[in-house]
Amino acid sequence: GSTAVTQTLLQHWGDADKTSRRQWPFYFCQLEAVETLIWHLEALPEFRQGIYIAGDGGPFEPLCSKMATGSGKTTVMAMIITWQVLNALTYPKRNKDFSRAVFIVAPGLTVKERLQVLLPSEGSYYDEFNLCPSEALRQKLNQAEVLIENWHTLMPLKEADRSVVKKGRESDEAFTRRVLGKLAAHKDIIVINDEAHHAYRKPPEVK
C-alpha cells in the first residue's frame, strides 16, 4: 500500500545493493523507527486491524518512537521529514497523510541549536547521510518548510502589568501567528517533539 516515493526511499535507506555514497549503514533501530511510522500511516487497513493507539481527543494523532541515547534520533527526524515532504510534493491530494510543513519543538536552547541540521540547507543531515536517492529529489526537498523552536515559545504571552493599553489575553489566532510564523497558513502540519519524555498526558480521571 505504500507510495512509489516511499518504496524508493526505503530501498535507498536499506541500501541492499550497496550503491549508496553513504559511508556507514543506518542502525537497525533507526530503520525500524521510520519503517514503523511509515507502516502505521501507509499500510492497507486490513494489515492494521486490531491496532489501537490511544489519543488525547485532539485533532493530532500522537505517535512516539522510543530510542536509546546515542542511537541517532536526529537522523530519524531527518528521514521522517524526507519521507513526508517528498510524498506531499508528489501527491498533493493526499494532504491528510503528508505535509511539507514541519514544526519541530526542542526541549531547550542547546538542543534547538543542534537541530539546525534539519533545515534543508547545505551541510544538513539530508546531505551528510545521503537521504535522497537522486539529486532531483534532493532539490525537491528544499521546498520543505521547517520551523525549529524551543518549547517555551508555546507559552502564552503575559499581559504587561504596567501597560496603559489593556490588550487582554492573546487570541488563538495571534498565538498561532506568533508561534508558527510562516507555517500558520498551512492546514496540515507535522509536529515533531524532540525528547518527548519531557511531555506526558494526564490520566483522564485527574483532568
Secondary structure, DSSP 8 states (H G I E B T S, - for coil): ---HHHHHHHHHHHTTT-----SS---HHHHHHHHHHHHHHHS-GGGGTT------SSSS--------TTS-HHHHHHHHHHHHHHHHHH-TT-TTT--SEEEEEESSHHHHHHGGGGSSSTTSHHHHTT-SSSHHHHHHHTT-EEEEEEGGGGS-----TT-SS---S--HHHHHHHHHGGGGG-SS-EEEETTGGG-----GGG-
